[in-house]
Amino acid sequence: MSKPFPVQAAIESKLSQHFNPSLLQVVNESHMHSVPANSETHFKVVVVSDLFTGKRSVARHQMIYKVLSEELAGPVHALAIHTYTDDEWQKTGAESPDSPTCRGGSKADQH
C-alpha cells in the first residue's frame, strides 16, 4: 500500500484522533477533477463513530469542519462528508455513496 500524501495523512490523523472511528476512509478524489497531477484538493471522507449518535447531518458536518478547519482554509477545495453511527453504517450495507462526476470544465475548455 502506498504512503498517503501529506494533506491526506493530516486528515486521517485528525479524524482518527478526534472521532475514534470504528471505520475511517479518506479518499483523495483530486484525480477526478481538473487539477494538476498529485494534487490534494478534493477528498471524500467516511467516518463511522458513535460520537454522531443523536446528531443531525448538519451538526455532524460541522464537527468535521471544525476538526479540519486548517485544511479547509488551505489546500482542500472540496470535501464530501459521509458520517454514520455504527448502526447506520450497518444499515447502508457498509458502503458509502459514490462521488458524482466532476461538472467543472477543464482548463482546456476555457478557450
C-alpha positions as CSV (number, residue, x, y, z in Angstrom):
1,M,0.0,0.0,0.0
2,S,1.4,3.4,-0.9
3,K,2.0,6.1,1.6
4,P,-0.6,8.9,1.6
5,F,0.4,12.4,0.7
6,P,0.8,15.0,3.5
7,V,-2.7,16.5,3.3
8,Q,-4.4,13.1,3.2
9,A,-2.2,11.9,6.1
10,A,-3.1,15.0,8.2
11,I,-6.8,14.5,7.5
12,E,-6.6,10.8,8.5
13,S,-4.7,11.6,11.7
14,K,-7.0,14.4,12.9
15,L,-10.2,12.5,12.2
16,S,-8.8,9.4,13.9
17,Q,-7.7,11.3,17.0
18,H,-10.9,13.3,17.4
19,F,-13.6,10.8,16.5
20,N,-12.0,7.4,17.4
21,P,-13.9,5.9,14.5
22,S,-14.7,2.3,14.0
23,L,-14.2,3.0,10.3
24,L,-12.4,5.8,8.6
25,Q,-12.0,6.2,4.8
26,V,-10.2,9.2,3.4
27,V,-10.1,9.1,-0.4
28,N,-8.2,11.6,-2.5
29,E,-10.5,12.3,-5.4
30,S,-8.4,15.1,-6.9
31,H,-7.6,13.0,-9.9
32,M,-11.3,13.2,-10.9
33,H,-11.1,17.0,-11.3
34,S,-9.3,19.5,-13.4
35,V,-6.2,19.9,-11.2
36,P,-2.5,19.2,-11.6
37,A,-1.3,15.6,-11.1
38,N,-0.7,14.6,-7.5
39,S,-3.0,17.3,-6.1
40,E,-4.6,17.1,-2.7
41,T,-7.6,19.4,-3.2
42,H,-10.7,17.1,-3.4
43,F,-11.4,14.4,-0.8
44,K,-14.2,12.1,0.3
45,V,-14.3,11.1,4.0
46,V,-16.4,8.4,5.5
47,V,-16.4,8.4,9.3
48,V,-18.3,5.9,11.4
49,S,-18.3,6.9,15.0
50,D,-20.7,6.7,18.0
51,L,-19.9,10.4,18.6
52,F,-22.5,11.1,15.9
53,T,-25.3,9.4,17.9
54,G,-28.3,11.7,18.3
55,K,-26.8,14.4,16.0
56,R,-28.3,15.5,12.7
57,S,-26.3,15.6,9.5
58,V,-25.6,19.3,9.7
59,A,-24.2,19.0,13.2
60,R,-22.0,16.1,12.2
61,H,-20.6,18.0,9.2
62,Q,-19.9,21.0,11.5
63,M,-17.9,18.7,13.7
64,I,-15.8,17.5,10.8
65,Y,-15.4,21.1,9.5
66,K,-14.1,22.2,12.9
67,V,-11.6,19.4,13.1
68,L,-10.4,20.0,9.6
69,S,-10.6,23.9,9.6
70,E,-6.9,24.3,8.8
71,E,-7.0,22.0,5.7
72,L,-10.3,23.6,4.5
73,A,-8.8,27.1,4.8
74,G,-5.8,26.0,2.8
75,P,-5.2,23.2,0.4
76,V,-8.6,21.4,0.4
77,H,-11.0,22.8,-2.1
78,A,-13.8,20.2,-1.8
79,L,-14.8,17.7,0.9
80,A,-17.5,15.1,0.5
81,I,-18.5,14.1,4.0
82,H,-20.4,10.9,4.9
83,T,-21.0,10.3,8.6
84,Y,-22.6,7.4,10.3
85,T,-23.1,5.7,13.7
86,D,-22.2,2.0,13.8
87,D,-25.9,1.1,13.5
88,E,-26.4,3.4,10.5
89,W,-23.3,2.1,8.8
90,Q,-24.5,-1.5,9.1
91,K,-27.9,-0.5,7.6
92,T,-26.1,1.0,4.5
93,G,-24.6,-2.4,3.7
94,A,-21.2,-1.0,4.7
95,E,-21.0,1.2,1.6
96,S,-20.7,4.9,1.1
97,P,-22.2,6.7,-1.9
98,D,-20.1,7.2,-5.0
99,S,-19.0,10.7,-5.6
100,P,-20.5,12.5,-8.6
101,T,-18.5,13.1,-11.7
102,C,-16.8,16.5,-11.8
103,R,-19.0,19.0,-13.5
104,G,-16.3,21.7,-13.8
105,G,-14.7,22.3,-17.1
106,S,-11.1,21.6,-17.7
107,K,-8.6,24.4,-18.3
108,A,-8.6,23.4,-22.0
109,D,-12.3,24.0,-22.3
110,Q,-11.9,27.7,-21.2
111,H,-10.7,28.9,-24.6
